[in-house]
């Protein structure tokens, strides 16, 4: 059996306050704290793969978990 955990990206501030390509909008300070919190929340599930959108905020949301687990972040459209 395969378990899939779907996680929405962490806080990236208000889209209206971002100028430029929305795909490049990064996490804000709160979002980085939330991303670190995912480590404790999901590490126990022992993921074997981490997939992410190519959007910066999505990738930044899972990078701390990937680092702790020694897994690459696999980007998907």
C-alpha positions in Angstrom: 0.0 0.0 0.0 1.2 3.5 -0.8 0.4 6.5 1.4 0.4 9.9 -0.2 0.7 13.1 1.9 -0.4 16.1 0.0 0.9 19.4 1.5 -0.1 22.9 0.3 2.8 25.3 0.1 3.7 27.3 3.2 2.9 31.0 3.7 4.3 33.1 0.9 2.7 36.4 1.7 0.0 38.1 -0.3 0.1 37.6 -4.1 -1.0 41.2 -4.5 2.1 42.4 -2.8 4.5 40.5 -5.1 5.7 42.1 -8.3 6.9 39.8 -11.1 6.4 36.2 -12.0 4.3 34.5 -9.4 6.2 31.3 -9.9 9.2 33.0 -8.3 7.3 34.2 -5.2 9.2 32.8 -2.2 8.1 31.9 1.3 7.8 34.6 3.9 9.3 34.4 7.4 6.1 32.6 8.6 6.4 30.2 5.7 10.0 29.2 6.5 8.9 28.4 10.0 6.0 26.3 8.7 8.4 24.4 6.3 10.6 23.6 9.3 7.5 22.4 11.2 6.8 19.9 8.4 10.0 18.1 9.3 8.6 17.0 12.7 5.2 16.4 11.3 6.1 14.2 8.4 9.5 12.6 9.3 7.7 9.9 11.2 5.8 8.8 8.1 9.2 7.9 6.6 8.6 9.3 3.1 10.6 7.7 0.3 10.0 10.4 -2.3 9.3 14.1 -2.2 7.6 15.7 -5.2 7.0 19.4 -5.7 5.8 21.9 -8.2 8.6 24.0 -9.7 7.2 27.1 -8.1 9.8 28.5 -5.6 7.4 28.6 -2.6 6.4 25.0 -3.2 9.9 23.7 -3.4 11.0 25.8 -0.4 8.1 24.3 1.6 9.6 20.7 1.3 13.3 21.4 1.1 13.9 21.2 4.9 12.2 17.8 5.0 14.1 16.5 2.0 17.4 17.6 3.6 16.7 15.8 6.9 15.7 12.7 5.0 18.5 12.8 2.5 16.1 12.8 -0.4 16.0 14.8 -3.6 13.0 17.1 -4.3 11.6 15.9 -7.6 9.9 18.7 -9.5 6.7 18.0 -11.4 4.5 20.3 -13.5 
